[in-house]
Amino acid sequence: MKKIGVISDTHGFLDPKVKNYFSEVDEIWHAGDIGSLEVMDELKRISATRGVYGNIDDSIVRSEFPEFQFFSVEEVTVLILHIAGRPDKYVPKAVELIERYRPKIFVCGHSHILLVKMSSKYNCLHINPGAAGNKGFHAVKTLLRFKIDGSSIQKMEVIEMGNRNSAKL
């Protein structure tokens, strides 16, 4: 069994509360708009971390992280891409990758809107953790946490870290 933490759209700011919420996860997945390598360095100090670059990320971040990642955890295949759209209304790049890899979980960011929903068209779990940074239109900073046990995805938790500009513990 693996415990997973999912984060996106930090835009160069990592709320100190993330450390508490992700302290027991086995892996952290960052779905883009990282903002700085320092954010990823902080996440890596918490747990093993995977990530993709987003549209605001500069050439330094893009040199360290790919546009998308496809991998397996336990018996679950995972695809991460920053800009994707919504379930069954995906942008062409997302459609191309989903059709090629057929993931069980598809993770994205960009919209700053938290959404966990099955895609009926592609038979995969769409996961967007919302936004964890201080930049953007979202009112509340959010994360997701769940478990993968074999082929089973379990105990999905939405974590609200407070208002966008609050960083108090």
N, C-alpha and C positions, 0 to 999 in steps of 0.2 A: 504494500500500500504506500502511495506517495501523497503527501500534502502539498497542494499547489497554491501559490499566491499570484494574482493577476493584477497588473497595474498598467496605466497608460497616461499619456499626456501630462507628464510631469513638468515639461517646459523649463527644465533647469532647476526645479525646486523639489526637494524631497522632504515632505512633512516628517518631523521626528516620530510621529505616532506610527508610521509605517513599520519601524523596527519592532515595536510591540506587537502589532498585528501579524507580522510575518516571521516572528521569532521562532516558530515551530514548523515552518514549511520546509519541505525538501527542495523545492524549486520555486523560483520567481520568474514569471514571464512578463516582459515589458512590451506592450503593443505599439510603441513608437511615440514620436515627439518627445524624445528623451530630454533634449535641451543641452546636456553637457555630459562628458564622460564621468565627471565627479558623481553624478546621480547613479550611474551604473556601478561605479566603484563602491559607493555606499551600500547599494543593494547586494553586491557580491560579498560584502562583509557580513551580511545577514544570512545569505544562503546562495546556493548555485543559481546563476541567473542567465536567462536567455533573453534576447531582445531583437527588435527590428528597428530600422530608422523610420522616421516620419517626415512629413513635408517641411517641418520647421528645422530639421536637423541639418547642421553644417557638414562640410566635407570631412571634418575630424571624426564626428560621430559616424558618418556614412562609411568611413574607412575601417571602422571597428565592427559595425553591425550591418547585416544584409537587408535587402528590401523585404524579404520574406524568409520564414523558416518552416520546414516540414520535418517532423520528428515523431518518435513514439515514446510514450511513457506507459510502462506496464504493457497492456494490450490495446492502448488507445492511441490512435494517430491524431496528430495536432498540426494545424496550419496557422501561422500568424502572419498577418499583413496589416499595415497601418490603415490605409484607406480602403474601405470595402463596400460601404452602403449598408442597407438593411437586409434581413433575411428575405430571400426570394426577389430582391430588387438590388442585386449586387452590381458594382461597377464592372466593366469588362475584364479588368485584370483579375479581380476576385473570382469571377466566373471561370476564367481560364485556369486558374490555380486549383480551385475546388474541383472542377471537372477532371483535371489531370491527377490530383492526389487523393481525392475522395476521403477527406479527413472525417474523423468522428467528432472532433472539436475544431471549430473555426474561430480564432480570436482576432479581434480588430480593435481599433481605437478611433481617433480623429473626430468623431461627432461630439465628444464630451457628454454623451447620453448613455447612461448605463442601460444595458439590455441583455437579457439571457433568454433565448428563445430557440426552439427547434426550427430548423429550416425544413419545411415539408418537401420542397422541391429537391434539395440536396441531401436530405436525411442526415444532417449534422447539427450539433449543438452550437449555435451562434453565441459567442460571448464577447461583449464589449463592457469593460469595467468602468466606463465613464472616464472622468478625469481626476487625477490626484494632485495636480499642480495648482498654482494660484493665478494662472493666466487663462482667460476664456470666459464664456458666458455662463458656465455651470454655477449653481449656487452652493452646492455641497460637494466636497471632495470625496470620492468613492474608490473602493477596492473590491476585489472578489477573492474568496478563498474557498477551496473545495478539496475533495479527496478523489484519487483514482485508485481503485482496487481491482486489479485484473482488467476486465473490460468494462467495469462499472464506474460511473461518475456519481459521486455521492456528496451529500451535505454541503450544497452550494450556499455560501454565506455572502450577503451584501454587507459591506462595512462602510459606514458613514463616518468620516473623520472631522466633521464640522464644516463651518462656512469656508468658502474659497480662500479668504485671506486670514484665516486663523491657523496658527501653528503651535498653539499651546498644548502641552501634554495633559 
